[in-house]
Amino acid sequence: MMYDVTVRYATQNTGDLSIDHDRKNVLNISVNNTNGKWQSSKVRMFLREGINLIDIQSSAKLSLDYLHASYVNSDPIYSEEAENAKVVGEPAEGDPSLIRDDALAKYASGGKYVNGITSYDGKERNLELTEVEVPEAGRYKLVVKYANGEYSGSHSYNNNVVERYAKISVNGGEPETVYFKNTISWQQFATVTIDVNLKKGKNSIKFNNNNTYDGGANPYGGSNGSGTAPFVDTVMVPKQYTPVFDKFEIYGQPTVVDKKEK
């Protein structure tokens, strides 16, 4: 979602104001000497639902008054239902079709979803966004709507949830491994926000799974009753899949909307 983030400050000299989102720089703004007078700069940028980390740094001697975020819209520059993407491969043995419209599909945004992207049997399956067009080269926010209700093994009182993952490759580049937290139920959809570096014009983004799950954020406690043995993927999750994919959205880069004295 796009927000207008207003930063109110005063400076004693010139320099640059740096805005970071989730520990990554999103924009630098040149600031003049305001001679101690308050000035505000407004930046339109993506913020996800929930908690966001925004850091303000400055090379100028700066006094910070406040930071205020106001909602603008939920209009992505690119949006695609998973079932309309390019889905490659045939279902693994015993699996239903990769594009599904079963009883769980009513919880998906478009009435269908994609599941069954795996390579545990040595066969290639993937989902690809082939027409991702952006106006300028740079880092964009990719929001993936997904579900992951997988469990593995058994326990007397703890759920052995599985963090499904996907290998994500942009324009045929080196894939990045992204883990998707368990949503407890296949009926419950959540979102993950991923930074993707795109070139100006058309891009492609591919999602697959290479069956190399290592326990995700918790590599211990999966392979014995006492919870002390290292995670063994072939014992606990021998058949590894990407999460259920519902929808993909990409949001624009940050821009300076307004800069004025107050």
C-alpha positions in Angstrom: 0.0 0.0 0.0 1.2 3.5 -0.8 1.6 6.1 2.0 2.7 9.7 2.2 5.4 9.8 4.8 6.0 13.4 6.1 9.3 14.2 7.9 9.4 17.5 9.7 12.9 18.8 10.6 15.1 21.8 11.0 18.8 22.1 10.0 21.8 24.3 10.7 23.7 23.5 7.5 23.2 21.7 4.2 23.4 17.9 3.6 21.4 14.9 2.7 18.4 13.3 4.5 18.3 9.5 4.1 15.1 7.5 4.5 15.5 3.7 5.1 12.7 1.2 5.1 13.4 -2.2 6.8 17.1 -1.3 6.9 17.4 -0.6 3.2 17.8 2.9 1.8 14.8 4.0 -0.3 15.5 7.7 -0.9 17.9 10.5 -0.3 16.7 14.1 -0.1 19.0 17.2 -0.4 18.3 19.6 2.5 19.3 23.2 2.7 20.2 25.2 5.8 16.8 26.2 7.3 18.5 28.4 10.0 16.5 26.5 12.6 13.1 27.0 10.9 10.9 23.9 10.6 10.6 22.4 7.2 8.8 19.3 6.0 9.4 16.8 3.2 6.8 14.4 2.0 7.7 11.1 0.4 5.2 8.7 -1.3 6.4 5.1 -0.6 5.2 1.6 0.0 4.4 0.4 3.5 3.1 -3.0 4.2 0.3 -3.9 6.5 1.6 -4.3 10.0 4.9 -3.2 11.4 7.4 -1.3 9.3 10.9 0.0 10.3 11.7 3.5 9.0 15.1 5.0 9.8 15.9 8.7 9.3 19.6 9.7 9.0 21.2 12.9 7.9 24.6 14.3 7.0 23.4 17.7 8.0 23.1 18.9 11.6 19.4 18.1 11.9 16.6 18.4 14.5 13.8 15.9 13.9 10.3 16.9 15.0 8.1 14.1 13.8 7.4 11.5 11.1 3.8 11.0 10.0 2.4 8.4 7.6 -1.0 8.8 5.9 -2.6 6.2 3.6 -2.9 7.1 -0.1 -4.1 4.1 -2.0 -3.7 0.3 -2.6 -3.0 0.7 -6.3 -0.1 -1.5 -7.5 1.7 -0.8 -10.8 1.4 -4.5 -11.6 -1.1 -7.1 -10.5 -1.5 -10.7 -11.5 -3.6 -13.6 -10.2 -1.5 -16.7 -9.8 -3.8 -18.8 -12.0 -3.2 -16.3 -14.9 0.6 -16.6 -14.7 2.6 -19.0 -16.8 2.5 -22.3 -14.9 4.9 -25.0 -16.2 4.8 -28.7 -15.6 2.5 -31.5 -14.8 1.3 -32.5 -11.3 3.5 -34.9 -9.2 2.1 -38.4 -8.8 -1.0 -38.3 -6.8 -1.4 -34.5 -6.8 -4.4 -32.7 -8.3 -3.8 -30.1 -11.1 -1.4 -27.2 -10.4 -4.2 -24.6 -11.0 -7.0 -25.5 -8.6 -10.6 -24.4 -8.1 -11.6 -26.8 -5.3 -13.3 -26.1 -2.0 -10.4 -24.0 -0.8 -10.4 -21.8 -3.8 -13.3 -19.7 -2.5 -10.8 -18.2 0.0 -8.5 -17.1 -2.9 -8.9 -13.6 -4.4 -9.7 -14.7 -7.9 -11.6 -18.0 -7.1 -8.5 -20.1 -8.0 -5.0 -20.7 -6.8 -1.8 -22.5 -7.7 -0.4 -25.3 -5.7 1.9 -28.3 -6.3 5.1 -26.5 -7.5 7.8 -29.0 -6.5 10.8 -30.9 -7.9 11.1 -33.8 -5.4 10.6 -36.3 -8.2 13.2 -34.6 -10.4 10.7 -33.0 -12.7 10.5 -29.2 -13.4 7.6 -27.2 -12.3 7.4 -23.5 -11.9 5.3 -20.4 -12.0 6.5 -17.4 -14.0 5.3 -13.8 -14.2 6.3 -13.0 -17.8 5.1 -9.5 -18.5 6.2 -7.4 -15.5 6.6 -3.9 -16.9 8.0 -1.0 -14.9 8.7 2.6 -15.9 12.2 2.8 -14.5 15.0 0.5 -13.4 15.3 0.1 -9.7 14.2 -1.8 -6.6 10.5 -2.5 -6.3 8.3 -4.1 -3.7 6.8 -7.5 -4.7 3.8 -8.5 -2.5 3.0 -12.2 -2.7 -0.3 -13.4 -1.3 0.0 -17.0 -0.2 -1.2 -19.8 2.1 0.8 -22.5 3.9 -1.0 -24.9 6.1 1.6 -27.8 6.0 2.5 -29.8 9.1 5.1 -32.5 9.4 5.5 -35.4 11.9 3.6 -35.4 15.2 3.9 -34.0 18.7 1.9 -34.3 21.8 1.1 -30.5 22.1 3.2 -28.5 19.6 2.3 -28.2 16.0 5.2 -29.1 13.7 4.6 -26.4 11.2 6.6 -26.3 8.0 8.0 -23.1 6.5 7.5 -23.7 2.8 9.9 -21.8 0.5 10.4 -20.7 -3.0 13.4 -20.0 -5.2 12.7 -16.6 -6.8 14.7 -15.6 -9.9 14.4 -12.2 -11.7 15.2 -12.1 -15.4 17.0 -15.5 -15.3 19.4 -14.3 -12.5 20.6 -16.1 -9.4 17.6 -17.3 -7.5 16.9 -16.0 -3.9 15.4 -18.4 -1.3 12.4 -16.9 0.4 10.6 -18.6 3.3 6.8 -18.3 3.8 5.7 -18.6 7.4 3.0 -21.1 8.2 -0.5 -19.7 8.1 -1.9 -22.6 10.2 -4.7 -23.2 7.7 -5.0 -23.6 3.9 -8.0 -21.3 4.2 -5.9 -18.5 5.7 -4.0 -16.3 3.3 -1.1 -13.9 4.3 1.4 -11.7 2.4 5.2 -11.6 2.1 6.9 -8.5 0.8 10.1 -9.1 -1.3 12.5 -6.6 -2.7 13.1 -7.2 -6.5 15.5 -5.3 -8.7 13.9 -4.8 -12.1 15.0 -3.2 -15.3 13.1 -0.6 -17.2 10.5 -2.2 -19.4 9.5 -5.8 -19.3 10.8 -8.3 -16.7 10.2 -11.9 -15.8 10.0 -13.4 -12.3 10.1 -17.2 -11.8 9.1 -19.2 -8.7 10.1 -22.8 -8.1 11.3 -25.2 -5.4 14.5 -27.3 -5.6 13.7 -29.6 -2.6 16.6 -28.4 -0.4 14.6 -27.3 2.7 16.8 -27.2 5.8 14.4 -26.3 8.6 14.0 -22.7 7.7 14.3 -20.4 10.7 14.5 -23.4 13.1 17.0 -26.0 12.0 16.7 -28.0 15.3 14.0 -30.0 17.0 12.6 -31.7 14.0 14.1 -35.2 14.0 13.9 -36.6 17.6 11.5 -36.5 20.5 13.8 -34.4 22.8 14.2 -31.6 20.2 18.0 -31.8 20.2 18.8 -33.4 16.9 19.4 -31.4 13.8 16.6 -31.1 11.3 16.8 -33.9 8.6 14.8 -32.8 5.6 14.5 -36.3 4.1 12.9 -37.5 7.3 10.6 -34.6 8.2 9.8 -33.0 4.8 10.8 -35.4 2.0 8.5 -33.8 -0.5 9.0 -30.1 -0.6 6.7 -27.5 -2.2 6.3 -23.8 -2.7 3.4 -22.3 -0.8 0.0 -21.9 -2.3 0.2 -18.9 -4.6 -2.9 -16.6 -4.8 -1.8 -13.2 -6.2 1.2 -11.1 -7.0 1.4 -7.3 -6.8 4.3 -4.8 -7.4 4.3 -1.3 -6.0 6.2 1.7 -7.3 9.4 3.3 -6.2 9.4 6.1 -3.6 9.1 9.7 -4.9 9.3 13.1 -3.3 5.8 14.6 -3.3 6.3 17.9 -1.5 8.9 19.9 0.3 8.1 23.2 2.0 8.7 25.3 5.0 6.3 25.3 8.0 
